[in-house]
């Protein structure tokens, strides 16, 4: 029963963060806000990662991040992790406050990545545990409203 409550709490957190991810980055906001929103992994180069038949979503909002990966066909969650983050416009620091059992060894660790934006995509690179990784994330666009018009269209480009 305790495990069930834990997963309900994680799913509730995911729903809240996805709802919050519609906040856009406007040109008058600091570059550090450009990273905020909902992102979907497009490509990944990492010795321990496998994207085949999986989908990964990342929410970065107001200093909190949440990442979830799941199998496309079954819908089964393969990993979830999150916690606080800081971003100065170039470097992202993710501190893992919680993680699913499959990656629980990261709890308490801080991961640092170099960030760049290009063509509306978020590029992350770094060397966790001395192993190089690179990821490309694309912003998940807000859904159309009831009249069929797109809601705010956030740009992944930081303000000049």
N, C-alpha and C positions, 0 to 999 in steps of 0.2 A: 504494500500500500504506500509506503514511504517513497519508493521509486516512482510510482505513478504520479504522486504529488510533485516530485522534482521535475518530471517531464512536462507536467501541466504548467508549472511555473516557467520553464524554459520556453514553451510554446506561447505563453502569454507575453513574455518579454519580447519574443520575435514579433508577434503581432503589433505590439506597441511601437517597437522601433521601426517596423515597416510603415506604420501609419505616420510616424514622425518624419520619415525619410522624404516626404513630399516637399519639405522646406527647401527652397532653392537658394543658390548662391547668386546674389546680385552683384553687379559691377562695383557698387559702392561698399561692399563688404570686404573685410580683409582676405588675403589669399588663403589664410588658414581655414576659412569657411568653404573654400572650393572643394574640399575633400568630402564634405558632408553629403549624405544621401544614401541611396540604395544602389549597390553595385553588383554585377554578376560577372563571375570569372569567365574570361574568353580563352585565355591560354595560360599554361603554367609549365615552367621548367624547374623541376625540383626532384632530387633523387628519391624522396620519400612520398611524392604525390602522384596521384593517378586520377585524371579527369574522365577517363573512359566511362560512359554511361552514368556520369554524376553531374550534378549541378551545385554550384556553390554561390551563396549570396552573402554579401557583406554590407552591414549598415554601420555608418559612422555618423554620429549625431551628438552634438553638445558634450563632447568629451567622453562618450561611451561608444564602444564598438561591440558588435555581435556578428559572428560568422557562423554559418550553418552550411553543411554539405549533405546532400541526400542523393540516393539512387533515383534516376529518372523513372524507370519502369515501376519499381515497387513503392516509391515514395518513402522508403526507409531512411531515416536520418543516420548518417555514418559518423558525423562529428559535429559538435557545437562548442564554441568557446567565445569568451568575451571578457570585457572589463574596461577600465579607463584607457584613454589614449590622449596623446598630445601631438600636435602637428604645427610646425613653425613655417610652413610653406615649402619646405624642402625635405625635412626628415620627419618620419612618422615613428612614434614610440607606442607600442601596444603592450599593455601589462595584462597578463592573463589572470583574472580573478576567479574564473570558473572554466571548466572544460569537461567534455564528456569522457567516459572511461577510456575510450580508445586513445586519447591524447592527454590524459590527466597529468602526465609528467611535466607539462608546461605551466601548471598552476604556480603562480608566484614569480614567474619569469617575465622579463620585459624583452620584447623583440623590437629591433630597430630596422627600419627600411628607408632607403632613399626613394623619393617620390618625384615623378615628373608627369606632366599632363601633355598629351598630344592628340589632336584630332578627336577630342571629346572622350578620351580614354585615360585611365589611371594606370600608370606603370609603377610597380613596386619591385625593388631589388634589394638583396642583402645577403648575409652569410650567417644564418642561424647555425649554431653548432659547427661552424667552419665549412658548411656545405652551401654552395651558391644556389640561390633561387631567384627566379624572375616570374612575375605574374603580370598579366594584362587584364584589367577590369573595365567593363563598359557600364555606363550609368543606365539604370533601369528607368525608363521614362514614365512619368505619371500617367495613369489611365485617363481616358477621355471622360468628361463629365456626362451627365444625362442628355445634354443637347448635342453630344457628339463632338464638342470642341475640346481640344487638348487643354489641360490645365497648365499652369506655369511650366515652361520648358527650361529646366536648369541647364547651365553650361558648366562643363568640367574645367573650363579654362579659368585660371585665377586672374584676378584683376591686375592690370599692368602696374 
